[in-house]
Amino acid sequence: IGSDAFDGTAWYNNHPDGVVYFENNLYKYKGEMPENTSIEIEEGTQTIAHRAFSNCPNLTSVTIPKSVTMIVGYAFMDCTNLTSITCEAVTPPTIYVTDAFVGVDRSIPLYVPASAMSAYKEADFWSAFTNIRPIESAITSLDQLSNEILYYISQPHRNNNGGTSWAVETGGTAFKSNRDLGIDLDLVDT
């Protein structure tokens, strides 16, 4: 999708200011972006279009979901106040045609899945980032646990209050539950 493909159309004009999507594509940010804006791109988005966020100096952080497979050139051009980028995709999204991050400080943290750090360090354009870090796990539900690799699940045991506790360790982070079915998880020290 070209950067101005829908500009001036009734479809585009009827969208409120903010991120505009066309099917599974992020088309662009419409309107004046407020200061200190953080964007979490919708899961299910597959492509970030050409110049989608170009010249958005008020963008301070962006989270790119694991569904994104392609970012078209200049998508984040001159987002000069970005302080971090989180890309949840295990396979680095292809950056199509030319650099998507022209004018972005390459020393800001780029958070990626721990298992994909070396892939990002070797991928075209992503490798220009000098501060690639693992995404820290913040599991808050059993749904999220199903997406994590479980290294260890202990046998349930009775605690002093007569309830059942489960301990789950994921990548060095342990969680516990004092509910009989282990539904409510609380972070504990490992």
Disulfide bonds with the S-S distance in Angstrom:
none
